[in-house]
Amino acid sequence: MVIDVLTFVVLTLTLAVVFWYTVVTHRMQRAVVAQSRELVRQRQLSNMPALVADIKRLNGADYLQLTNIGKGVAINIAIDDVEIRYPTLQPGHIEFNKVLMLPVGGTASVESDFFITSGDAADRNSLTFLGPHAHFDADVNIRFQDIEGTNYLQTVRMGKNGYRHGFVKPTDAP
């Protein structure tokens, strides 16, 4: 009878120790996963490009000048078409050329075409609708990748209220 009680006590204590060990091990595992995620995020930040956009006038034409102020090379830079809506005229859009690569600290002057809805090309490299003399603000979505192939989206608001550069956000699609 005493042996049965001792066996029960020993088994109960063993169960308690195994349960405690399981809880502690689970906490350690969660801490390691959190540390791993933070290391991946820090590595991503150390390679992440970030772009600044501005309108520059060169040789009588307007260009969207992109400058890479981030810590990594930006590749496959594509700017979404910018819709222009007038209160009294037909709407139009601006299409931008693509940029293959922009090194850290590098700049690129991006050419553009302005189209009226009818499809006729208007002024090439005329960005008065995005500059400080515009009558409205427009969002310019810039999509690019880093050297590891991570896709990013950065939105820049340009127009009558000046420039507001948005944060760089990772995306799933190019």
Summary of the structure (lengths in Angstrom):
residues: 174
radius of gyration: 28.0
end to end distance: 73.4
largest distance: 103.0
contacts: 470
relative contact order: 0.16
helix: 26%
strand: 42%
